[in-house]
């Protein structure tokens, strides 16, 4: 989050010094895509004279630009900064090319890779569940993917006797730096899997010695081997091909990130991403935001909290709402300011209203604690402010707009939504019990 605030400051400085719209060519690794809000979060490479490498969210001018853009994609894009707004004007996915290979070598590797790809099933796409597999690690223990449920898993492949330090060594170094970055969460929340692609030799003592050069944490980072058939099957799931070529194994490069539900989040092609970018992707998967737009970032965080709904911490740019005694919803405010809108609807503003309690107010937010009464509709009301709603309890809420459109949503504790202003509706709790902490953004 510090990166996001720093990014906002960088863009604000650029805007302040610009007399007209500025355009900046940028590159980076996609962390997440939100088609509904036409937005993308990117681990950006540094832009000399403008900003250091950092994570930034962007709004894309044309939603069509996000077609076929998935987490893990390397992109190049143009950001237009005009006054208080910044948007992505152009965006292209960059095809992987190894910077270490001579052009003739790359063409040969690419040709061989395409031939090998034709012999394998199509790799998994982001969003698909990853089929189960079992291998043996450097401690000769069985490791099964399904047994790592509720953990984020990163997977890459290695050739222990790889002669080029730009290939397998770089991928192992990326994992080593990821291990250091998340050392407190290794084995508990995050597991790294490095699968050896030459099981005839990369096993037993050879694999254990290789693992020892990179880590002493066998619970958090497993170096795996198995039958050649199983290795090929799993490698093919991620688009990795390998074959004998002039006495050595030639292989393609992929690094995959799998979420806590066993779903493929991203499949990074090649080796020309940085360890920091891999770490940003892993971090985003470990702690995905509940909401992330140009006004707020909302995440669930472990903390020493209080009873549900208690405001356990406030800072000038964040609010911590207790969910359980050990968990809170953290609302971090961004720097975007919107002009007030007048209520011309003929209906009262959403707040204050009966049965609500104002629990906090400062120059940027107003926080309300509200409990719905079963079967009793709220007065038809107008929302003049954007709101973040953190639901507490279990219940179904029916929302009816002025033109009669009805939507019923079932909420459970911790569900969090961002609702835009300039809306008129009424709500009725149709079952269960429901309370919410509602933060209005000024």
N, C-alpha and C positions, 0 to 999 in steps of 0.2 A: 504494500500500500504506500510506503514511502516513495517507491518508484513512481507510482501514479501521481502523487502530489507533486513530486519534483518535475514530472513531465508536464503537468498543468502549468507550473511556474515557467518552464522553458518556453512553452507555447505562448504564454501570456507575454513574456519578454519579446518574443518574435513579433507578436501582434503590435506591441507598443512601439516597436522601432520601425514598423512597416508603414509605408504610405499607401500601398495598394496591396492586393492579394499576393501573398508569397506562396511559392511552390517549392517543395522540397522532395527530392527523390530519396526514397528510403528502401531498405530491405529488412527482412526479419523472418521469424518462424511463427506461424499461426498457433496460438494457444487455444482459442475457442472462437466459434462463429454463432451469432444469433441472427438468424434470417428474419425473425419477426421485427427486430428493431434495426435491421440493416447495419449491424455493428460487428466488429471483429476485434479480438484482443491479440496483440502481437508482441513477441519478444524481439524488440527492434535492435538492429545493429547501430553502432554509433554513427552520427552524422557530424563530421568535422565542422567545428565552428557553430553548431546549432544545439546538439544534445549528446550526452553519453548514451551508451547502450542501456536500455531500460524496457520495462513492460509498459505498454500503453494501449488503451482502448480507442477505437476510431469508429466514426460513423461513415458508412460508404454511401456516396452520392447516388449511385445506381445499383439497386439490389441485384441486378443481373451480373454484376462483377463478382458476386459471391458464389455463383454457380460453380460447382465442383471444387470449391475451396473447403478444405477440411483441416482439423487440427493436425499439426506436424508438417503442413505444407510450407515450403520455402517460397516466399513471395517477394516481388519488387513492386513498389507502389508509389504514387505521387500524392502528397498531402498538400491541400490548399488551405492556407491560413488567411482568413479575411475578417478583420475586426475581432469579435469574441468567438468566432466559430472556426472549427477546423474539420475538414471532410476529406475523405479519400476520393480522388478524382479518377485515377487509373489504378488497376491492379492486375498483375500477371503472376501465375505460378511459375516458378523457376525450375526448369528441368535440371536434375542433378548431373553435374559433370565434375569429376575429380580434378582438383587443381594440381595434384601431384603427378598425374599422368601426362605424358606427351600426347599431342593430338592423335598420333597414329596408334598409340597404345590404348587410348580411350576408345577409339573407334573399334578396335579389335575386341576389347572387353565388352563393349556395348553389343557388338554383333554376336559374340558367343553367348552373352546373357539372353539376348532375344531368342536365339536358337534353343537354349535350355528352358526358357520360359514356356515355349510352345509344348514342352513335354510335361508341364505341371498344371495342376488345377489353378484356377484364378485365385490370387491372394485374397485374404479377408479385407473387407472395407471397414473404415471407422464406423462404429455403431453396431457392428456384428458381434455376437458372442464368440469367444475364443474356445474351440474344442479342447477338451481335457487332454493332458499328456503327463507321462511319468518318466523321469530320468533319474540317474544316480549322480550324487554330487561328490565333491572332492573329499568328503568324510565317509564316502561309501554309503550314504544314507539315501533312501528313496525320497524324491521330491515330486509331488503331484500338484499341478496347477490348482485344481479344485480345492485342495486343502489350504490354499492361500486366500480363500474367500475373505472379504472384508479388508483386504490389504491391496494397495496399489502395487502393481508388478511391472517392472521394466525388463525387457528381453533384448538381448543382442547375441550375435554369433561370432565365434572366434576360430582361428586356425593357429594353434599354439606355436607352430614353427614358421609363422608368417614372416617373410624376410623384409617386408617394407614397414617401417615404423609409422607411416602415414595411414596405414589401414587398421589392422586389428589392435595395434598398440594405441592408436588414437581413440578407438571405441572403448577400450578398457580404461584409458585415462579419463574419458568422459564419465564412466561409471565410478571411478575412484573419486573424482571431484563431487559427483552427486552423493556418494556415500558420506563424504566429509560434510557436505552442506546440510544433510538431513540426518546426521549421526544420532540424534536423540530419538529418531523415529524408525531407524533401521530395525527390521525384524518384527516390529510392532505394527507399524503402519505401511512400511515400504520394504519390498523385497526386490533384489536385483538377480536376474538369471542370465548367465553367460553360457551359451550352449556350444560345445566343441563340435566342429563339422568333420573332423577326421577321427572317428571313434576307434579306428583300428590302432592308432598310436596315441591319441590324446585321451588317455584314461589312466586309472591307478596312480602310481607315483608321479608320472609325468604331469598329470592334471593337477594333482595336489601341489606339486612344486610350482607350477605356473600360478595357481590360485594364491599361494603363499607370497608371491612377489607383489600381489595387489591388495590383499586383505587378510586380516586375522579374524574377521567376523563371518564365520561360516553360517551363522543363523540369518544374517541379513543379505549376504551375497553368495549365491551358489554357483559354482562352476559345474556344468552338467555334461554327462555323456550317456550314450545308450546305443542301441543297435543302429546300424546305418539306415535301415528302413524307417525307423522312428525319427531319426534326425532329419532325413529327407522330407518326411511327411510334415514335421513341425516347421522346418525351414520354409517349405513351400507355402505354408499358411501365411507367412509374412513376406513372401516374394523373394526369399533368398535362394539363389541357385549356386551350386558349386560343382566343379568337375576337375579331373586331372588334366594338366596342361604342361607339357615339357618338364615332367618330374615334380611339379608343385601343384597344389590345389589353387585353382582360381575361383573366386567367389564374388558375389555381389554383397552389398552392405545395407543392412536394415536394422533399425532400432525401434522397438515397439513399446508402447505404454498401454497398460490394461488397467481399467478402473476396478473399484472394490466389488463390482457386480460381475466381473469377468468379461466385460465388454471392451473391445478394442477402441481406445481413444484416438491413437495416432500411430502411424507407421512412417518413421523418418527414413527417407531414401538417401543413402550415401553417407559421407563422413564430413561434409562441409558445413555442419552446424557446430556451434560452440558448446562446451560443457555447461556454460551459464544458461544457454537457451534450452538445453535438455533439462536442466534443473528447474527452469521456469515452467516448463511443460509438466514435469513431475509435480511441482508445487501446486500448479493450477488443478491437477487431478486429485492431489491429496486433499485440497481445501477449495473445491469449486465454489464460486460465489453463488449465493441464492438469487441475487440481483446485481447487475452491473450495467449501468448506463451513464449518461453524461451528468446525472445529478447525484447518484449515490452508488456505493458498493456495499453490499450486505453479505456477510459471511457468518457461519456458525463457528464459534470458537470455544475450546475448552478453557475454563477459568473457575476460580472460586466465586460462585455466584450466590444468589439468595433464593427466596421463594419465586415461583413463576410470575413473571410480569414486573418484578422489581427492577428499577433503574439502578444498576450497580456501579455504573461509572459514566461520567460525562467529561468530554474534553471540548475544546472549541470546534473540533471537526468530527466528533464521533459520539455515539450513544450506545451503551451496552445494556441490553434488555435480558434479564435472567430468564432462562428457559427451564433449567433444572439446577440443583445445587452445584453441578459441575460443568454447566454449559450455558453459553449466552449467545444471543444474536447481536452482532456488532454492525451498526449502521454508520458507515463512514461517508461524510458529506464531501462532495466535490465542489469545485469553485464556480461552476456555472450558475449564473444569476438570471432569473426570469422576471419580467415585469408583472406586477399584479394585474388581475383581470377583474372587471366589474361583474357583479351578479345582476343580470337582467332577466333571469329566468322566472321571476315571480314567486320563487320558493325560497325558504330560509337557507342559509349556509349550513353545511353538514355539521359544523360544530360552532358553539356548544349545542348539545341536545340533551333531552332527558336521559337519566341513568348513566351519564358520563362524568368522569373526573379528570380535571386537568392536573397532570402530575409534574409537568416541567415546561418551561418556556425560556427561550433566549432570543437573540437577534436573528437566528436562522431557522429555528424549529419550534413547534408546539406539540407536546406529547399528551395524548388522551388515553385514558383507561376506560374501555367501554364493554359492557356486558349486554348481550341481546336477551330479550324476554321471549320465551318460546311462544310461537303463534301470534305475536303482536308485531305488526309491521312498524318500522320507523316512519316518521313523517317523510313525505317526498322532500328531497333536499338537493342542494347544489354544492358541488365540490369546487371551491375556488382555489384550492391548492393541490399540488401533487402530494400523494401520501404513500408511506410505507406501512403495511399492515402486518403485524406479527400475531398469528392466531394462537390462542391457548384454549385447550379443551377439544372436544370432538363434537362436530355438529354439521348439519347441512343448512346452507344459507341460500335463500331464494332472492335474487335481485330482479326487480322489475323497473324498466325504464319508462319514461313518460309516454312513449309510443306503444307500450304494452309488451315489449320484448322481455322474455323471461329466461334467466339462466340460473341453474342450481349448481352450486359447488359444495363439495364435502371437504371440510377442513379438519386437520388434526394438529396437535401441539407442535409448534415450530414451523409450520407452513408460513411462508413469508411472500408477499406480493407487493409490487409497485403499481399503483393506479394513477393514471393521469388525471389532471384537473379538468374543469369545464365539462362536468357530467351531472346529470340529474337522474336520480333513481330512488327507490325505496327498497328496504331489505326486511326479510322475515325469516326467523329461525324456524325451520320446519321439523327438525329433529335434533336431539342431543342437547348439550350445553355448550355455549360458546362465549368466549371473552377475547378481546384483542387489545394490544397496545398499538395505537395508531399515531404515527408521527407525521404531522403536516410540515411540508417544506415551504418556508416563506420565499 
